[in-house]
Amino acid sequence: MARFRIRITAGEAIAIGPGKVALLEAIAQTGSITAGAKQLEMSYRRAWLLIDELNRSLRRPALDSAKGGAHGGGSELTDVGRQLIDLYRRVEATAAQACEADIRKLIGLLAR
């Protein structure tokens, strides 16, 4: 199975890509960076670095996080974060559909 993956760069950094979008989706489901990272089998540090890089790439942050404490912190997507996921998934689906025939041809060139 082939996967069509879109990345948007800002200079040398990948500002928006499939990993960051999947992480935002996992955080939205779980309510925390820790649980979202765990769901994706990713370290908390890696997840935090991805979110930090994403937030620094955007005009407004995609995620709001509360500091941990006795009852933990928690994270919530901002309107920008929800919009980013929606737009990314729409672009991904539209591009994959538009390129479907060419993707099949590319797959046909692969060794099996």
ROSE-4610 file (N, C-alpha, C; in Angstrom, 1 decimal, always signed):
// ROSE-4610
residu = [M/M/M/A/A/A/R/R/R/F/F/F/R/R/R/I/I/I/R/R/R/I/I/I/T/T/T/A/A/A/G/G/G/E/E/E/A/A/A/I/I/I/A/A/A/I/I/I/G/G/G/P/P/P/G/G/G/K/K/K/V/V/V/A/A/A/L/L/L/L/L/L/E/E/E/A/A/A/I/I/I/A/A/A/Q/Q/Q/T/T/T/G/G/G/S/S/S/I/I/I/T/T/T/A/A/A/G/G/G/A/A/A/K/K/K/Q/Q/Q/L/L/L/E/E/E/M/M/M/S/S/S/Y/Y/Y/R/R/R/R/R/R/A/A/A/W/W/W/L/L/L/L/L/L/I/I/I/D/D/D/E/E/E/L/L/L/N/N/N/R/R/R/S/S/S/L/L/L/R/R/R/R/R/R/P/P/P/A/A/A/L/L/L/D/D/D/S/S/S/A/A/A/K/K/K/G/G/G/G/G/G/A/A/A/H/H/H/G/G/G/G/G/G/G/G/G/S/S/S/E/E/E/L/L/L/T/T/T/D/D/D/V/V/V/G/G/G/R/R/R/Q/Q/Q/L/L/L/I/I/I/D/D/D/L/L/L/Y/Y/Y/R/R/R/R/R/R/V/V/V/E/E/E/A/A/A/T/T/T/A/A/A/A/A/A/Q/Q/Q/A/A/A/C/C/C/E/E/E/A/A/A/D/D/D/I/I/I/R/R/R/K/K/K/L/L/L/I/I/I/G/G/G/L/L/L/L/L/L/A/A/A/R/R/R]
num = [1/1/1/2/2/2/3/3/3/4/4/4/5/5/5/6/6/6/7/7/7/8/8/8/9/9/9/10/10/10/11/11/11/12/12/12/13/13/13/14/14/14/15/15/15/16/16/16/17/17/17/18/18/18/19/19/19/20/20/20/21/21/21/22/22/22/23/23/23/24/24/24/25/25/25/26/26/26/27/27/27/28/28/28/29/29/29/30/30/30/31/31/31/32/32/32/33/33/33/34/34/34/35/35/35/36/36/36/37/37/37/38/38/38/39/39/39/40/40/40/41/41/41/42/42/42/43/43/43/44/44/44/45/45/45/46/46/46/47/47/47/48/48/48/49/49/49/50/50/50/51/51/51/52/52/52/53/53/53/54/54/54/55/55/55/56/56/56/57/57/57/58/58/58/59/59/59/60/60/60/61/61/61/62/62/62/63/63/63/64/64/64/65/65/65/66/66/66/67/67/67/68/68/68/69/69/69/70/70/70/71/71/71/72/72/72/73/73/73/74/74/74/75/75/75/76/76/76/77/77/77/78/78/78/79/79/79/80/80/80/81/81/81/82/82/82/83/83/83/84/84/84/85/85/85/86/86/86/87/87/87/88/88/88/89/89/89/90/90/90/91/91/91/92/92/92/93/93/93/94/94/94/95/95/95/96/96/96/97/97/97/98/98/98/99/99/99/100/100/100/101/101/101/102/102/102/103/103/103/104/104/104/105/105/105/106/106/106/107/107/107/108/108/108/109/109/109/110/110/110/111/111/111/112/112/112]
x = [+0.8/+0.0/+0.9/+0.6/+1.3/+0.6/+1.4/+0.9/+1.3/+0.4/+0.6/+0.9/+2.0/+2.3/+2.7/+2.1/+2.3/+3.1/+4.1/+4.8/+4.9/+4.7/+4.9/+6.0/+7.0/+8.2/+8.3/+9.0/+9.3/+10.8/+11.5/+12.9/+13.3/+14.2/+14.6/+13.7/+12.8/+12.0/+10.7/+10.2/+8.9/+7.9/+7.2/+6.3/+5.0/+4.5/+3.3/+3.5/+3.2/+3.4/+2.6/+2.6/+1.7/+2.0/+3.2/+3.5/+2.9/+3.0/+2.5/+1.0/+0.4/-1.1/-1.6/-0.9/-1.4/-1.2/-0.2/+0.0/-1.1/-1.4/-2.5/-3.8/-4.1/-5.3/-5.3/-4.1/-4.0/-4.2/-3.6/-3.8/-5.3/-5.9/-7.3/-8.2/-7.8/-8.5/-8.3/-7.0/-6.6/-6.6/-6.5/-6.5/-5.1/-4.1/-2.7/-1.6/-0.5/+0.6/+1.2/+1.2/+1.7/+0.9/-0.4/-1.2/-1.3/-1.2/-1.2/+0.1/+1.2/+2.5/+2.5/+2.0/+1.9/+1.1/+0.0/-0.9/-0.2/+0.8/+1.5/+2.9/+3.1/+4.3/+5.5/+5.4/+6.4/+6.8/+8.0/+8.4/+7.7/+7.5/+7.0/+7.9/+9.2/+10.1/+10.0/+9.9/+9.7/+8.4/+7.4/+6.1/+6.1/+6.7/+6.8/+7.6/+8.7/+9.6/+8.8/+8.0/+7.2/+6.1/+5.5/+4.5/+5.1/+6.2/+6.9/+7.3/+7.9/+8.3/+7.1/+6.0/+4.7/+4.2/+4.1/+3.6/+4.5/+5.8/+6.7/+6.6/+6.1/+5.9/+4.6/+3.7/+2.4/+2.3/+1.4/+1.1/+0.5/-0.4/-1.0/-0.8/-0.7/-0.4/-1.6/-1.2/-2.2/-2.7/-1.9/-2.2/-2.0/-2.9/-2.8/-2.5/-1.5/-1.2/-1.3/-1.8/-1.8/-0.6/+0.0/+1.1/+0.6/+1.5/+1.1/+1.0/+0.5/+0.4/-0.1/-0.8/-1.3/-2.3/-3.0/-4.0/-3.6/-2.3/-1.8/-2.2/-1.7/-2.0/-3.1/-2.7/-3.7/-3.4/-3.9/-3.7/-4.9/-5.2/-6.4/-6.0/-6.6/-6.3/-7.0/-6.4/-7.0/-7.8/-8.5/-9.2/-8.2/-7.0/-6.0/-5.6/-5.5/-5.1/-6.2/-7.4/-8.5/-8.6/-8.4/-8.4/-7.3/-6.1/-4.9/-5.2/-5.8/-6.1/-7.1/-8.1/-9.2/-8.6/-7.8/-7.3/-6.3/-5.4/-4.4/-5.1/-6.0/-6.7/-7.5/-8.0/-8.7/-7.8/-6.7/-5.6/-5.1/-4.8/-4.3/-5.3/-6.5/-7.5/-7.7/-7.8/-7.9/-6.7/-5.5/-4.3/-4.2/-4.5/-4.5/-5.5/-6.6/-7.7/-7.2/-6.7/-6.3/-5.1/-4.3/-3.1/-3.2/-4.4/-4.6/-4.1/-4.3/-3.9/-2.3/-1.7/-0.3/+0.4/-0.3/+0.3/+0.2/-0.8/-0.9/+0.2/+0.5/+1.6/+3.0/+3.2/+4.4/+4.5/+3.5/+3.5/+3.8/+3.3/+3.6/+5.1/+5.9/+7.3/+8.1/+7.5/+8.2/+8.5/+9.6/+9.9/+8.9/+8.5/+7.5/+8.2]
y = [-1.2/+0.0/+1.2/+2.2/+3.4/+4.5/+5.4/+6.5/+7.8/+8.7/+10.0/+10.9/+11.5/+12.3/+13.7/+14.7/+16.1/+16.7/+17.5/+18.2/+19.7/+20.6/+22.0/+22.5/+23.0/+23.5/+25.0/+25.4/+26.8/+26.8/+27.2/+27.2/+25.7/+25.3/+23.9/+23.0/+23.6/+22.8/+22.4/+21.2/+20.8/+21.4/+22.4/+23.1/+22.3/+21.7/+20.9/+19.6/+18.5/+17.2/+16.1/+14.9/+13.9/+13.5/+13.5/+13.2/+14.2/+15.5/+16.5/+16.6/+16.3/+16.3/+15.1/+13.9/+12.7/+13.0/+13.6/+14.0/+14.9/+15.9/+16.8/+16.0/+15.1/+14.3/+13.4/+12.8/+12.0/+12.8/+14.0/+14.9/+15.3/+15.6/+16.0/+14.8/+13.6/+12.4/+12.1/+12.3/+11.9/+13.1/+14.3/+15.4/+15.8/+15.1/+15.4/+15.0/+15.7/+15.4/+14.0/+13.7/+12.4/+11.3/+11.3/+10.3/+10.2/+11.3/+11.4/+10.7/+11.1/+10.5/+9.0/+8.6/+7.1/+6.4/+7.0/+6.4/+6.2/+7.1/+7.0/+6.3/+5.7/+5.1/+6.0/+7.2/+8.2/+8.7/+9.1/+9.6/+11.0/+11.3/+12.6/+13.7/+13.5/+14.6/+14.8/+13.8/+13.9/+14.6/+14.2/+14.9/+16.4/+16.7/+18.1/+18.9/+18.3/+19.0/+19.3/+18.3/+18.5/+19.6/+19.5/+20.6/+21.9/+22.0/+23.3/+23.8/+23.0/+23.4/+23.8/+23.1/+23.5/+24.8/+25.0/+26.3/+27.4/+27.2/+28.3/+28.6/+27.7/+27.9/+28.6/+28.6/+29.2/+30.6/+31.4/+32.7/+32.7/+31.7/+31.4/+30.0/+29.6/+28.2/+27.2/+26.0/+24.9/+24.2/+24.4/+23.7/+24.6/+24.5/+25.2/+24.1/+24.3/+23.3/+23.9/+23.2/+23.7/+23.0/+23.7/+23.1/+21.9/+20.9/+19.8/+20.2/+19.3/+19.5/+18.3/+18.4/+17.3/+16.4/+17.1/+16.4/+16.4/+16.7/+16.7/+18.0/+18.2/+19.4/+19.2/+18.8/+18.7/+19.6/+19.2/+20.0/+20.0/+21.1/+21.3/+22.0/+21.5/+22.1/+23.5/+24.4/+25.8/+25.7/+26.8/+26.8/+26.7/+27.2/+27.1/+25.6/+24.9/+23.5/+22.6/+22.9/+22.2/+22.5/+23.8/+24.2/+23.6/+23.5/+22.9/+21.4/+20.7/+19.3/+19.1/+19.9/+19.9/+20.2/+21.3/+21.7/+20.7/+20.2/+19.2/+18.0/+17.4/+16.2/+16.4/+17.6/+17.9/+18.0/+18.7/+18.8/+17.4/+16.6/+15.3/+14.4/+14.4/+13.7/+14.2/+15.5/+16.0/+15.7/+15.9/+15.6/+14.1/+13.2/+11.8/+11.4/+12.0/+11.7/+12.2/+13.4/+14.0/+13.2/+12.6/+11.9/+10.4/+9.9/+8.5/+7.7/+8.1/+7.3/+7.3/+8.5/+8.6/+7.8/+7.8/+7.0/+5.5/+5.1/+3.6/+3.3/+4.3/+4.1/+4.0/+4.9/+4.9/+3.5/+3.1/+1.8/+0.7/+0.8/-0.2/-0.3/+0.7/+0.8/+0.1/-0.1/-0.6/-2.1/-2.6/-4.0/-4.6/-5.8/-6.4/-7.6]
z = [+0.0/+0.0/+0.0/-0.8/-0.9/-0.1/+0.5/+1.3/+0.6/+0.5/-0.1/+1.1/+1.3/+2.5/+2.1/+2.7/+2.3/+3.5/+3.2/+4.2/+3.7/+4.7/+4.4/+5.2/+4.5/+5.2/+5.4/+6.4/+6.7/+6.8/+5.8/+5.7/+5.7/+6.6/+6.7/+7.5/+8.3/+9.2/+8.5/+8.9/+8.5/+9.4/+8.9/+9.8/+10.0/+9.0/+9.1/+8.3/+8.9/+8.2/+8.9/+8.3/+8.8/+10.3/+10.7/+12.1/+13.1/+12.8/+13.7/+13.7/+12.5/+12.4/+13.2/+13.1/+13.8/+15.3/+15.7/+17.1/+17.6/+16.9/+17.3/+17.4/+16.5/+16.6/+17.8/+18.1/+19.3/+20.6/+20.6/+21.8/+21.9/+20.8/+20.9/+21.5/+21.1/+21.6/+23.1/+23.5/+24.9/+25.9/+25.4/+26.3/+26.9/+26.5/+27.0/+26.0/+26.1/+25.3/+25.6/+26.9/+27.4/+26.8/+27.0/+26.5/+25.0/+24.3/+22.8/+22.3/+23.0/+22.6/+22.8/+23.9/+24.2/+23.2/+22.8/+21.8/+20.4/+20.1/+18.9/+19.1/+20.3/+20.6/+20.4/+21.0/+20.8/+22.2/+22.4/+23.7/+24.0/+25.2/+25.6/+25.0/+25.2/+24.7/+23.2/+22.5/+21.0/+20.7/+21.4/+21.1/+21.5/+22.6/+23.1/+22.0/+21.5/+20.5/+19.3/+18.8/+17.6/+17.8/+18.9/+19.2/+19.3/+20.0/+20.1/+18.7/+17.9/+16.5/+15.7/+15.9/+15.2/+15.7/+17.0/+17.5/+17.1/+17.1/+16.7/+15.2/+14.4/+12.9/+12.6/+13.5/+13.3/+13.8/+13.3/+13.8/+15.2/+15.4/+16.7/+17.0/+18.3/+18.6/+18.3/+18.0/+17.7/+19.0/+20.0/+21.3/+22.5/+23.4/+24.7/+25.7/+26.6/+27.6/+29.0/+29.9/+31.3/+32.0/+33.0/+33.7/+34.5/+34.7/+35.5/+37.0/+37.8/+39.2/+39.8/+40.9/+41.7/+40.8/+39.9/+39.1/+37.6/+37.4/+36.0/+35.3/+34.1/+33.4/+32.4/+31.2/+30.1/+29.0/+27.8/+26.6/+25.8/+25.2/+24.3/+23.0/+21.9/+20.7/+20.7/+20.0/+19.8/+18.5/+18.2/+17.0/+15.8/+15.9/+14.9/+14.7/+15.8/+15.8/+15.1/+15.4/+14.8/+13.3/+13.0/+11.6/+10.8/+11.4/+10.8/+10.4/+11.4/+11.1/+10.0/+10.0/+9.0/+7.6/+7.5/+6.2/+5.7/+6.6/+6.2/+5.6/+6.4/+5.9/+4.6/+4.4/+3.2/+2.0/+2.2/+1.1/+0.8/+1.8/+1.6/+0.8/+1.1/+0.4/-1.0/-1.2/-2.5/-3.4/-2.9/-3.6/-4.0/-3.1/-3.3/-4.4/-4.4/-5.4/-6.7/-6.8/-8.0/-8.7/-7.8/-8.3/-8.4/-8.1/-8.0/-9.2/-10.4/-11.5/-11.6/-11.4/-11.4/-10.3/-9.1/-8.0/-8.3/-9.0/-9.4/-10.3/-11.3/-12.2/-11.5/-10.5/-9.8/-9.0/-8.4/-7.7/-8.7/-9.9/-10.9/-11.2/-11.0/-11.2/-10.1/-9.0/-7.8/-8.0/-7.4/-7.4/-6.3/-6.6/-5.7/-5.0]
